């Protein structure tokens, strides 16, 4: 994959971070990078005080540093900022972070040498993954602490994973054949100023959330059929007169999933006037989630291809301090996405609950024969309820908080990395909630002796390849995990799309 700072996509981040595709810097951007570096060298030679080149940082920016100490300044910056705590970020997020940092530096506004960006690319291509604690960023001046831990490894310090082993950063780069880097003026700050950790988490969450939203629609259609609901609420005419794109798309998906259903046709003229909201309003709820995802993706792609350094170096020789490192665009987007993803869990859990009660479903209590002797899916629904409740806490917006740092110099921060981490945790909970609904809906379909829609049937058959019907009580956690893997592997969506065409 060739990066140039301008065209990186969510899908490309996925390929580098998880498929581990190799990366190169484009030839076209190398000259711009060199020109930017020359401007920094000229400023340094002139003795002019320029923030980030020959001054202290944050509240210490009024202290000018002697020219022969500017390289020591950069090393000290990285070491002092490597103050993160908590569990290490997963390798896919680390790889995405390195890629995004290399991409933004490749734009040529940061005043670094080409060699620095090449070292970042080498970390990716050789599989050296810095150990980055997950906590410690307030989201302005960017992700300082986690990016410092990433940068330590370039200097042969810190820790890294290499070939499955956690080791000293120096040992890791030597084993991988990568030369350590002596940072020059401005380069330490250029590595740290930016939103790459929160954006990396966000990019991977969006990639996964798109798949989970499709699975939620599959689960909802399965539940609709198990509950003897109607597909009338998916009628195209309803959505044409309220044409939010996500709503229109989701209604079309649900029509495809239930197309050809003998179950729905069998009670077309029954006395029930309309279904509960959890079934009837799936296009409106899941459609709104889809629109939110599209908005967040647009914010992230813009950020991934932006210059987030400070100061920025322009081709006319100006070096301008600003605030592009501030994470507010990502913080707000992640908080928005947190709420949207929590809504998937909300509607999915309520639908699962409806499958549990004979009065609501017309199915055996808790989807089991000999109820009383058997508890069936009773506690699986409890698990879904607990996860949904946890999401209500996690979806509280982190971006509404700001604690001043650096002696008040940095007096408003975004907390965007907290927002991103919370969004990821919410997504993990939602995956399990949807898996429980899929498992429950498949069990509900066992009590119908006529065919569901072709999309629903494909999903049911795939679930049954992994999990047999529940005839008497057994441990359900392994069953939930098997269905969860059908979701996260994208196997479920692929199977259904082969039957009904690609989801909108």
ZASEGU-102712 format. One record per residue (C-alpha): residue in one letter; x, z, y. Coordinates in steps of 0.2 Angstrom, whole numbers, padded with zeros to 4 digits, always signed. Example, Ala and Ser with C-alpha at 12.3 -4.5 7.8 and 13.67 -1.06 7.14 Angstrom:
residues 2
a+0062+0039-0022/s+0068+0036-0005/
end
This chain:
residues 504
x+0000+0000+0000/x+0007-0005+0017/x+0003+0007+0032/x+0004+0003+0050/x-0006+0016+0059/x-0021+0006+0062/x-0031+0001+0046/x-0030+0016+0034/x-0047+0018+0025/x-0055+0033+0015/x-0053+0022-0001/x-0034+0020+0002/x-0032+0038+0005/x-0040+0041-0012/x-0029+0028-0021/x-0013+0036-0014/x-0018+0054-0016/x-0026+0053-0033/x-0021+0036-0041/x-0004+0039-0034/x-0001+0021-0027/x+0015+0018-0019/x+0017+0016+0000/x+0027+0006+0012/x+0029+0005+0031/x+0024-0012+0038/x+0038-0022+0045/x+0028-0025+0061/x+0027-0007+0066/x+0045-0003+0064/x+0051-0011+0080/x+0038-0001+0090/x+0044+0015+0081/x+0062+0011+0086/x+0057+0007+0104/x+0048+0024+0105/x+0063+0033+0099/x+0075+0024+0112/x+0064+0031+0126/x+0066+0049+0119/x+0085+0047+0118/x+0085+0041+0136/x+0075+0056+0142/x+0087+0067+0132/x+0102+0059+0140/x+0095+0060+0158/x+0093+0079+0156/x+0075+0078+0163/x+0065+0092+0156/x+0052+0085+0144/x+0040+0095+0134/x+0044+0094+0115/x+0061+0085+0118/x+0071+0099+0127/x+0059+0113+0130/x+0052+0128+0121/x+0034+0126+0114/x+0017+0133+0118/x+0019+0148+0130/x+0038+0145+0130/x+0037+0127+0136/x+0044+0132+0153/x+0061+0136+0145/x+0073+0121+0145/x+0085+0120+0130/x+0103+0114+0131/x+0106+0097+0124/x+0118+0102+0111/x+0104+0114+0104/x+0090+0102+0103/x+0092+0099+0084/x+0093+0117+0081/x+0077+0119+0091/x+0068+0107+0079/x+0074+0116+0064/x+0068+0133+0071/x+0052+0126+0076/x+0048+0121+0058/x+0054+0137+0050/x+0045+0148+0062/x+0029+0139+0060/x+0029+0140+0041/x+0019+0155+0041/x+0004+0150+0030/x-0004+0161+0017/x-0015+0159+0002/x-0016+0148-0013/x-0007+0131-0012/x-0017+0116-0007/x-0021+0105-0022/x-0009+0090-0025/x-0021+0077-0020/x-0024+0085-0003/x-0005+0087-0001/x-0002+0069-0004/x-0017+0064+0007/x-0009+0075+0021/x+0008+0066+0019/x+0000+0049+0020/x-0010+0053+0035/x+0006+0060+0044/x+0016+0045+0040/x+0002+0034+0046/x+0000+0042+0063/x+0019+0042+0066/x+0019+0024+0061/x+0009+0020+0076/x+0025+0021+0087/x+0019+0034+0100/x+0029+0049+0093/x+0047+0045+0097/x+0053+0048+0079/x+0066+0038+0069/x+0060+0026+0056/x+0070+0036+0044/x+0059+0051+0046/x+0043+0041+0041/x+0053+0033+0027/x+0057+0051+0020/x+0038+0055+0020/x+0034+0039+0011/x+0048+0044-0002/x+0040+0061-0005/x+0024+0051-0010/x+0033+0038-0020/x+0044+0050-0030/x+0031+0063-0033/x+0038+0077-0023/x+0024+0088-0017/x+0027+0102-0005/x+0019+0119-0008/x+0007+0121+0006/x-0002+0137+0008/x-0021+0134+0012/x-0023+0146+0026/x-0015+0149+0043/x-0021+0134+0053/x-0033+0137+0068/x-0034+0118+0071/x-0025+0116+0088/x-0011+0112+0091/x-0016+0104+0075/x-0012+0110+0058/x+0004+0118+0063/x+0007+0131+0049/x+0003+0119+0034/x+0012+0104+0042/x+0027+0116+0044/x+0027+0120+0025/x+0026+0101+0022/x+0040+0098+0034/x+0052+0111+0026/x+0054+0101+0011/x+0061+0086+0021/x+0075+0098+0027/x+0078+0104+0009/x+0069+0120+0012/x+0053+0128+0006/x+0045+0124-0011/x+0039+0109-0019/x+0031+0103-0035/x+0041+0090-0045/x+0037+0083-0062/x+0025+0098-0065/x+0037+0112-0060/x+0037+0122-0045/x+0054+0124-0037/x+0065+0126-0022/x+0062+0111-0010/x+0081+0107-0010/x+0081+0106-0029/x+0065+0095-0029/x+0072+0082-0017/x+0089+0081-0025/x+0081+0079-0042/x+0070+0065-0035/x+0085+0057-0027/x+0079+0059-0009/x+0091+0064+0005/x+0087+0079+0016/x+0084+0075+0034/x+0093+0082+0049/x+0079+0083+0062/x+0083+0076+0079/x+0075+0080+0096/x+0056+0079+0096/x+0055+0076+0077/x+0050+0093+0072/x+0036+0094+0084/x+0031+0076+0079/x+0029+0082+0062/x+0018+0097+0066/x+0006+0091+0080/x-0009+0084+0072/x-0025+0086+0062/x-0019+0079+0045/x-0023+0093+0034/x-0041+0095+0040/x-0043+0076+0040/x-0035+0074+0022/x-0047+0087+0015/x-0062+0079+0024/x-0057+0061+0018/x-0057+0067+0000/x-0073+0077+0002/x-0082+0062+0009/x-0076+0051-0005/x-0082+0063-0018/x-0098+0067-0008/x-0104+0049-0009/x-0104+0050-0027/x-0112+0067-0028/x-0126+0060-0017/x-0129+0046-0029/x-0130+0058-0044/x-0142+0069-0034/x-0154+0055-0033/x-0152+0051-0051/x-0156+0069-0055/x-0171+0069-0044/x-0178+0054-0052/x-0176+0062-0069/x-0184+0077-0063/x-0199+0067-0056/x-0202+0059-0072/x-0200+0075-0082/x-0213+0083-0070/x-0225+0068-0072/x-0223+0064-0053/x-0227+0048-0044/x-0216+0035-0037/x-0229+0031-0023/x-0219+0040-0010/x-0205+0028-0012/x-0216+0013-0007/x-0206+0002+0004/x-0220+0001+0017/x-0218+0020+0020/x-0200+0018+0025/x-0201+0002+0035/x-0211+0012+0048/x-0198+0025+0049/x-0182+0015+0047/x-0168+0027+0046/x-0155+0018+0036/x-0151+0032+0024/x-0170+0035+0021/x-0173+0016+0018/x-0158+0015+0006/x-0162+0031-0004/x-0180+0025-0006/x-0174+0009-0013/x-0162+0018-0025/x-0177+0029-0031/x-0188+0014-0034/x-0174+0006-0045/x-0171+0022-0055/x-0190+0023-0059/x-0193+0005-0061/x-0202+0001-0077/x-0207+0019-0081/x-0220+0021-0094/x-0221+0039-0090/x-0226+0036-0071/x-0238+0022-0076/x-0247+0034-0089/x-0254+0045-0076/x-0255+0033-0061/x-0274+0037-0059/x-0273+0056-0062/x-0281+0069-0051/x-0265+0075-0043/x-0265+0069-0025/x-0247+0071-0020/x-0231+0079-0027/x-0221+0094-0019/x-0209+0090-0005/x-0194+0092-0017/x-0200+0076-0026/x-0210+0067-0012/x-0197+0069+0002/x-0181+0064-0008/x-0179+0048+0003/x-0181+0058+0019/x-0169+0072+0014/x-0156+0063+0004/x-0157+0049+0017/x-0153+0060+0031/x-0138+0066+0020/x-0132+0048+0018/x-0133+0045+0037/x-0123+0061+0040/x-0110+0055+0028/x-0108+0038+0036/x-0106+0047+0053/x-0093+0059+0046/x-0083+0045+0038/x-0083+0035+0054/x-0075+0051+0063/x-0062+0053+0050/x-0057+0035+0049/x-0055+0035+0068/x-0044+0051+0067/x-0034+0044+0052/x-0028+0029+0063/x-0026+0039+0079/x-0010+0046+0087/x-0012+0065+0087/x+0005+0070+0093/x+0010+0079+0109/x+0018+0073+0120/x+0015+0054+0117/x+0028+0041+0121/x+0022+0025+0129/x+0031+0009+0130/x+0033+0009+0149/x+0044+0025+0147/x+0031+0038+0151/x+0030+0053+0140/x+0014+0062+0143/x+0007+0079+0137/x-0011+0079+0132/x-0022+0087+0118/x-0024+0074+0105/x-0019+0087+0092/x-0035+0097+0095/x-0046+0097+0080/x-0063+0098+0088/x-0069+0080+0082/x-0065+0085+0064/x-0071+0103+0065/x-0088+0097+0071/x-0089+0083+0059/x-0085+0095+0044/x-0098+0108+0050/x-0111+0094+0051/x-0106+0088+0033/x-0106+0106+0027/x-0125+0107+0032/x-0129+0090+0025/x-0121+0094+0008/x-0129+0111+0007/x-0146+0102+0008/x-0142+0092-0008/x-0140+0109-0016/x-0156+0116-0008/x-0167+0102-0014/x-0159+0101-0031/x-0161+0119-0035/x-0179+0120-0030/x-0183+0105-0041/x-0174+0113-0056/x-0185+0129-0052/x-0200+0118-0054/x-0195+0113-0071/x-0195+0131-0077/x-0213+0136-0075/x-0227+0129-0086/x-0240+0130-0072/x-0229+0119-0061/x-0222+0107-0074/x-0234+0106-0089/x-0218+0109-0100/x-0214+0124-0111/x-0208+0139-0101/x-0190+0138-0096/x-0189+0122-0106/x-0188+0130-0123/x-0199+0132-0138/x-0203+0150-0143/x-0200+0156-0126/x-0198+0175-0126/x-0188+0174-0141/x-0178+0161-0132/x-0174+0161-0113/x-0170+0143-0112/x-0164+0137-0095/x-0169+0153-0086/x-0152+0159-0081/x-0145+0141-0078/x-0158+0141-0063/x-0151+0158-0058/x-0134+0151-0057/x-0140+0136-0046/x-0149+0149-0035/x-0133+0159-0033/x-0123+0144-0028/x-0136+0138-0016/x-0136+0156-0008/x-0117+0155-0007/x-0118+0139+0002/x-0129+0146+0016/x-0114+0158+0020/x-0101+0144+0019/x-0111+0132+0030/x-0110+0144+0045/x-0100+0133+0057/x-0082+0138+0059/x-0081+0127+0075/x-0091+0139+0085/x-0077+0152+0085/x-0061+0151+0095/x-0047+0164+0096/x-0034+0161+0109/x-0016+0159+0103/x+0001+0157+0110/x-0001+0171+0123/x-0017+0162+0130/x-0008+0145+0132/x-0018+0138+0118/x-0034+0147+0124/x-0047+0136+0114/x-0044+0131+0096/x-0055+0121+0084/x-0054+0131+0067/x-0057+0114+0060/x-0046+0117+0044/x-0058+0132+0040/x-0072+0120+0042/x-0064+0107+0031/x-0060+0120+0017/x-0078+0127+0018/x-0085+0110+0016/x-0075+0107+0001/x-0081+0123-0007/x-0099+0119-0003/x-0096+0102-0012/x-0089+0110-0027/x-0105+0122-0028/x-0117+0107-0026/x-0109+0097-0040/x-0113+0112-0052/x-0131+0113-0045/x-0134+0095-0048/x-0126+0096-0065/x-0139+0110-0069/x-0153+0099-0063/x-0147+0084-0073/x-0146+0096-0089/x-0163+0103-0085/x-0172+0086-0082/x-0165+0079-0098/x-0172+0093-0107/x-0189+0091-0099/x-0189+0072-0104/x-0188+0078-0122/x-0206+0083-0121/x-0212+0065-0117/x-0214+0052-0130/x-0215+0037-0119/x-0201+0029-0109/x-0195+0033-0092/x-0188+0021-0079/x-0173+0011-0084/x-0161+0020-0073/x-0168+0037-0078/x-0166+0032-0096/x-0148+0026-0094/x-0144+0043-0086/x-0154+0053-0100/x-0145+0044-0114/x-0128+0047-0106/x-0131+0066-0104/x-0137+0066-0122/x-0120+0058-0128/x-0112+0074-0121/x-0125+0088-0124/x-0138+0089-0137/x-0156+0095-0134/x-0158+0113-0133/x-0168+0119-0148/x-0164+0137-0147/x-0153+0148-0136/x-0135+0144-0135/x-0121+0147-0122/x-0125+0135-0108/x-0109+0135-0097/x-0100+0122-0109/x-0115+0111-0107/x-0115+0113-0088/x-0096+0109-0088/x-0099+0093-0098/x-0112+0086-0087/x-0102+0091-0072/x-0088+0080-0078/x-0100+0066-0080/x-0103+0068-0061/x-0085+0070-0055/x-0078+0056-0066/x-0091+0044-0059/x-0096+0040-0076/x-0114+0044-0073/x-0116+0033-0058/x-0107+0018-0066/x-0118+0019-0081/x-0134+0019-0070/x-0128+0006-0059/x-0125-0006-0074/x-0143-0004-0077/x-0151-0005-0060/x-0138-0013-0049/x-0127-0004-0036/x-0134+0010-0026/x-0137+0007-0007/
end
